[in-house]
Amino acid sequence: MIVKHFELNKNIKQNNKFFLLYGNNSGLIKEVIKNNLKPILYKKVFTYDESEVINNLDNFKEKILNKSFFENEKLIIISRSTDKILKIIDEIIEKNIEDLAIILTSGALEKKSKLRNFFEKNKNTICVPFYEDNERSLVLIIQNFLKEKKILLSNQSINLIVQRCGGDRINLYNELQKIESFSKNKKKIDIEDIFRLTNLSENLNFNELVDNALAKNLKKTLYILNENNFAPEDSILILRIFLIKLKRLLKIKSQVKIKDNIENVINNFKPPIFWKEKEILKKQVGILSYQKINDLIVKTNNLELTLKKNPSISTNIITNFIIEQSAVVNNSL
């Protein structure tokens, strides 16, 4: 059954215990799980990545079937879900296990996805698509936040915040928290303060590094890598910059397919693209196919888990990933 995220609460019935939340808006997915699903589902929460479930299937099945006194009500959340998990979920649904609810989360899923089709057509499962935030929805989040916190900002400052969060509401919330803290010591916040407080959702060197890697500028990419000593904790940040830029690139590529005019698409893109980015963005669109961008988004998501599990070698892992992206040219447009 397909349900819109803002209608989720009124559509959940007692027998709806299996949910698929998919799409590129990971920030909104996390909000809905926290604010809408966790309060009405079971309190004992277990989180897994799909690969953990598949690679340790016997342990996973034992966990969900375990009827111990302290864990008799379970909510399982499985991230990065794909068609690989479908057979396992189907078996669990068939067993009709009491006191068990499962939430699957995923990035974008195509219409031909078996997992998506299963959750859409089954009357006892709920499938919720999450689309990327647009400029209007991000502005609304800011306005509601400012009203609640009694903070005054100009429209120009609000527009700047929207641009600097990179279209990601998680980044947006981080920036709003900075502004809230700053407002406790300064009643009037002007646009110069916003410039100092907010980031372009990334360090400038990281931004340039990722842009050149995606544009296959190997020489420039190696130069930036050699000129900077990145700390292990920078690896996750660089990876998230990749993800933000890849999602934007995928959206631009989709629009170019329809309008067949890259100049027009880039010039009218929301949030606006800075003029310094436009040329390298055109190069990225020309080099990377739609499928390649999709594959890179999946790979980037999976790599984040690898980095978190291997912090001691995270710098080596991210460096190899960057060089791989800058060196390999995909000609299948």
Buried (B, 14 or more C-beta within 10 A) or exposed (E): BEBEBEEBBEEBEEEBBBBBBBBBBBBBBBBBBEEBBBEEBBEEBBEBBBBBBBEEEEEBBEBBEEEEEEBEEBBBBBBBBBBEBBEBBEEBBEEEBEBBBBBBBBBBBEEEBEBBBBBBEBEEBBBBBBEBBEBEBBBEBBEEBBEEEEBEBEEEBBBBBBBBBBBBBBBBBBBBEBBBEBBEEEEEBEBEBBEEBBBBBBBEBBBBBBBBBBBBBBEBBBEBBEEEEBEBEBBBBBBBBBBBBBBBBBBBBEBBEEEEEBEEBBEEBEBEBEEEBBEBBBBBBEBBBBEBBBBBBBBBBEBBBBBEEEEEEBBEBBBEBBBEBBEEEBEEE
